[in-house]
Amino acid sequence: MAFVVSRLCRDCVDSACVAVCPVDCFYKPKEVSDEHPNQLMISPEECIDCAVCEPECPWEAIYPEEDVPEIFVDDIALNEKTDSERNAFELAEAAEHEPPSADEVAQNKAKWGL
């Protein structure tokens, strides 16, 4: 099982998870669209299930596949597109970001129904 980036990352795109990934399995869309939203995604074929990324995500957007909340289950297929539609994605790079406040994280979760 791989880890999954949920839509809690959408338009937030903090790359703290990318910075700690030992296998560079995080991708982002080359062109943002409804089909390829502005968020990071994990290649399930490349993810080694090390779990290093999960606690690093300041938006709490990363879950083990088997623990993805029901409301975000469609995000599993979205992450799988990094393998099935590889030409539409590029390797994500770590960048400095200001971490969100606890209130911002809570508001983001509420926005997506969690």
C-alpha positions as CSV (number, residue, x, y, z in Angstrom):
1,M,0.0,0.0,0.0
2,A,1.1,3.5,-0.8
3,F,0.5,6.8,0.9
4,V,-2.0,9.2,-0.7
5,V,-2.0,13.0,-0.8
6,S,-5.6,14.1,-0.3
7,R,-7.4,17.2,-1.6
8,L,-6.4,18.9,1.7
9,C,-3.2,19.8,-0.2
10,R,-5.2,21.4,-3.0
11,D,-4.0,25.0,-3.7
12,C,-1.8,24.8,-0.5
13,V,1.0,22.7,-2.0
14,D,3.5,22.9,0.9
15,S,6.5,20.8,-0.1
16,A,7.8,19.8,3.4
17,C,6.8,16.2,2.5
18,V,8.9,16.4,-0.7
19,A,12.0,17.5,1.3
20,V,12.0,14.3,3.4
21,C,11.0,11.7,0.8
22,P,13.9,9.3,0.3
23,V,12.7,8.1,-3.1
24,D,11.3,11.3,-4.8
25,C,7.8,9.9,-5.4
26,F,6.0,13.2,-5.2
27,Y,4.6,14.8,-8.4
28,K,2.7,17.8,-9.4
29,P,0.7,18.5,-12.6
30,K,2.6,20.2,-15.5
31,E,-0.6,22.1,-16.2
32,V,-3.3,22.6,-13.6
33,S,-6.9,21.7,-14.6
34,D,-10.0,20.1,-13.2
35,E,-8.6,16.7,-14.1
36,H,-5.1,17.6,-12.7
37,P,-5.7,20.0,-9.8
38,N,-3.0,22.1,-8.1
39,Q,-1.8,19.7,-5.5
40,L,1.0,17.3,-4.8
41,M,0.5,13.6,-5.5
42,I,2.3,10.4,-4.6
43,S,3.2,7.8,-7.2
44,P,1.9,4.5,-5.7
45,E,4.4,2.6,-7.9
46,E,7.4,4.5,-6.4
47,C,6.2,5.0,-2.8
48,I,8.0,2.7,-0.4
49,D,5.6,3.2,2.5
50,C,8.3,4.6,4.7
51,A,5.8,7.0,6.3
52,V,8.3,9.8,6.6
53,C,6.1,12.3,4.7
54,E,2.9,11.9,6.7
55,P,4.0,13.7,9.8
56,E,5.8,16.4,7.8
57,C,2.7,17.6,6.0
58,P,1.6,20.8,7.8
59,W,-1.9,20.5,6.1
60,E,-2.4,16.9,7.4
61,A,-3.2,15.9,3.8
62,I,-1.3,12.6,3.6
63,Y,-2.8,9.2,4.6
64,P,-1.8,5.6,4.2
65,E,-4.1,4.3,1.4
66,E,-6.0,2.0,3.8
67,D,-6.7,5.0,6.1
68,V,-7.9,7.6,3.6
69,P,-11.2,9.1,4.9
70,E,-14.3,8.1,2.9
71,I,-14.8,11.7,1.8
72,F,-11.3,11.6,0.1
73,V,-11.5,8.1,-1.4
74,D,-11.5,9.6,-5.0
75,D,-8.0,11.0,-4.2
76,I,-6.6,7.5,-4.4
77,A,-7.3,7.4,-8.1
78,L,-6.0,10.9,-8.5
79,N,-2.7,9.9,-7.1
80,E,-2.6,6.9,-9.3
81,K,-2.7,9.2,-12.4
82,T,1.0,10.1,-11.6
83,D,1.7,6.6,-12.9
84,S,-1.0,6.1,-15.6
85,E,-0.6,9.6,-17.0
86,R,3.1,10.3,-16.3
87,N,3.5,12.7,-19.1
88,A,1.0,15.1,-17.4
89,F,3.2,15.3,-14.3
90,E,6.6,16.5,-13.2
91,L,8.7,15.6,-10.2
92,A,7.9,18.0,-7.3
93,E,10.7,19.9,-5.8
94,A,11.1,21.1,-2.2
95,A,10.6,24.8,-1.7
96,E,10.5,27.0,1.4
97,H,6.9,27.7,2.6
98,E,5.5,29.4,5.7
99,P,3.7,26.7,7.6
100,P,-0.1,27.2,8.1
101,S,-1.5,28.1,11.5
102,A,-3.7,25.6,13.3
103,D,-6.7,27.8,12.4
104,E,-5.8,27.6,8.7
105,V,-5.5,23.8,8.9
106,A,-8.9,23.6,10.6
107,Q,-10.5,25.9,8.0
108,N,-9.1,23.9,5.2
109,K,-10.4,20.7,6.6
110,A,-13.8,22.2,7.1
111,K,-13.8,23.5,3.5
112,W,-13.4,19.9,2.2
113,G,-15.9,18.4,4.6
114,L,-13.6,16.7,7.1
